[in-house]
Amino acid sequence: MGTWIWIWICICGGFLSPKWKWFRWPERLVIFTFGLVFSKGLMTLVLQNLSSFLTDSLNLKLKEAITIVNLQEGLRNMLQICVALCIDAYLGYRWMLILSSLLYSAGLFLLALSVPGGERCPSNCFKELKHTSFWEGLTLVIVGGAAQVIPLYALSFEQTRVDKIPEDYEPARVQVGCFRFRVKIGGWRNFLQKVIRWLLFLFLRTGALTSVYGFFFYYDKWQQHFFQSAVAIIIGLLWFLCGFPFYGPRRLQRSPLSIMLHTLIAAWQKRHLKYQINLDEEDQNHSLTDHLELLNSAAVKESPADDNLRRRWRLCTVTEVEQTKLLLDIIPMSATFIVYGMVKSLGNTFFIEQADRMHGGISLVVLQLIQFISKSAVNEGYKMVFEKRIQRIKRRYSDGVKIGIGMLTSILCCAVASQVESKRLKALKKKGLLDNPEAEAPMSKSWLLLQFIFLGAMEGLAGDGIVNFFGHYAPDSRRYAPVFTSSLTGFGTILSIGFMAIIDYYSRFRYKESWIGESVNESRLDLIYRAYVMLAVLNCFIYAYVASSYSYDNIIGRPENEQEIPVLEVKQQEEEEKAAGDPQNKQEQEEYQLQRMSVR
C-alpha cells in the first residue's frame, strides 16, 4: 500500500512540477480528477448488481426489486438533463462536481447502514425499509449519481480531447532522455494530450478491475461494497479540492433547451404576426427557413426601439429560431430510441436474477466483463469495417444504419434470453424445484454467455449510434449529445416498469396467473422476453419508417470539431518581445505566461 502511495505522489509531483514544461495547465489540472475517476470505475458493478442486493440480502419480491432498480436507474439518467441546465445557468462544473460527490458518498454511507446485520433478512423486508436509511440513501445516490456524470467528464476527458493537427506546423526535433524525435509541434502536443487521456483510462479501468475483484471474491458483502465506494469518493473529492484554487472563474451560458423554451414562448405570444425582414445586426447574414414557419414569428420585432423585448421573452434571433427547429426535428427519431432503454434495463434486472439461480460455470462478474468487452469490440469493429465504407458512399446515413443494426441485435438478445430461460425452467421442473424460490437450476451460467454478448453488442451499436446522431444533428452537440442519450435511456427504463405492469395485468386476465412471481423460479421470464421481442420488432419497423423519412441534410458537424472550452489557457510569449529584451528574457524563452480563462 505504501508503495502505491509513493508512486502516486511521484506521478502527481511530476505533473505539477514547474520544470515539466511538456504539459500545460489544462492537462495538469486533469490529475486532480484522477481520484474521482477511479471511484467512478469502482462504482461500476455496485449499482449494476443492485437487484441481487435487494432479492438476496433484503429478501424482496422479484416485482419489488425490479421496480426499485429500474426506478433508480431511470431517474439517475433522466435527471442528467436537469443537471445540465443547472450547470449552465447557476453552479458551473466545479461546484456541481463537489456537491454531487458529497451527495453520492452520503447516499452510499446510508445504504451501507441499511444492510441487515446478518447475511440476509429472514423474511420480506419491504415494509421494514421505512425504519432504515435505505430510501434516504437511495434518493441521495440517484441525485448524486446523476449530478456527477457531466461535470466529471467535462473536467477530465473533455480537457484532453485531441484536436486536429494544423497543416502549417513545421517539424521540430524533440529529445526525451537519450532519444531524439523529429515531430510536428502540433503532433507532439496531441501526443501529450493522449498521454493524460491514457492515464485517465488507466485510473478508470483500475477502479473497474478493483470492483470486479471485490465482487468476484466477496459478492455478498454489500455493506463492504457500499462503504468502500463512499470512502473512495470522499478521498477523490479531497484530492480534487487540492486543485480548486488553480481553476479560473465560472463561465455560465444558455443551454439549447432554454433557447427552445424561449423561442416557443415568443412564437406563441406573437402567433398573430408574420415574419418580416427586421433583423438584428448579428442576424444580417442569416435567413429563416420555411420549415416550421410558425416559429418564425419569434424573430419579428414589434417595436424596434424597445430594448427589453428579450427580457420579456418576446424576441429571439434567427439563429435561436433555427436551433429550435433542429431540436424539434429530431423528436420523432428520438421517440424510437426509447425501446433501446427498455431492452437495456433487462441487463441490470432479469439477466442478473437468471444468473443467481443457475449453478456453476462462469461467474456473473465475468459475464458482465464479457458484456463490456463485446460492447467495445463491436463498436470498434463497426468503425473499421462498415462506417468508413458507408461514409464514403452516403455519409449522412452512417448513424441511422448503426442504430438500425443495434436495434436488430436487441431482438436477437431477447430471443436468445427467452430460449435459455425456457431451458432453465425445464431443468428445474425435471428436478421438481419450480416451487422452491431458492433453488438453483442444474445448468451452467455459461448458457447466458450469448445473451450478454448480444446485449453488449446492442449497447455498442445502438447506444454509440444514438450519441453520434445527437452529436451530428442537435445544437451544442458536444455537451448535450450524451445528455440527450442518457435521458432517453432513462425514460425507457422508467417505461419498462409500466410495460411490466401491462404484462402482469395481461397474464392475470388471460391465464389467471401472473408471469412475474415472488421469485425468478416462480416467474415466466421466457414469456416476458418474448413480449420484449415483439416490442423490439415493432419498434424496428417504426424506426425504419421514421429514419427513411428523416431529412439528413441539416447535419451541423461532428462534436469533436466544435470549439473547446479550456480550463486555463497557457500563452507562450511572443518571439519578437523576447528577441528585443535583455539576456534574462532569453533565458526565459521556454517559460509560459498564464492567462486565466473563465470556466464553468
VENLINDA-V632659 format. One line per field, one symbol per residue. ss: DSSP state (H for helix, E for strand, C for the rest). Layout:
ss=???
//
This chain:
ss=CHHHHHHHHHHHHHHHCCCCCCCCHHHHHHHHHHHHHHHHHHCHHHHHCHHHHHHHHCCCCHHHHHHHHHHHHHHHHHHHHHHHHHHHHHHCHHHHHHHHHHHHHHHHHHHHHHCCCCCCCCCCCCHHHHHCCHHHHHHHHHHHHHHHHHHHHHHCCHHHCCCCCCCCCCEEEEEECCEEEEEEHHHHHHHHHHHHHHHHHHHHHHHHHHHHHHHHHCCCCHHHHHHHHHHHHHHHHHHHHHCHHHCCCCCCCCCHHHHHHHHHHHHHHCCCCCCCCCCCHHHCCCCCCCCCHHHHHHHCCCCCCCCCCCCCCCCCCHHHHHHHHHHHHCHHHHHCCHHHHHHHHHHHCHHHHHHHCECCCCCHHHHHHHHHHHHHHHHHHHHHHHHHHHHHHHHHHHHHHHHHHHHHHHHHHHHHHHHHHHHHHHHHHHHCCCCCCCCCECCCHHHHHHHHHHHHHHHHHHHHHHHHHHHHHCCCHHHHHHHHHHHHHHHHHHHHHHHHHHHHHHHHHHHCCCCCCCCCCCCCHHHHHHHHHHHHHHHHHHHHHHHHHCCCCCCCCCHHHCCCCCCEEEEECCHHHHHHCCHHHHHCCCCEEEEECCCC
//
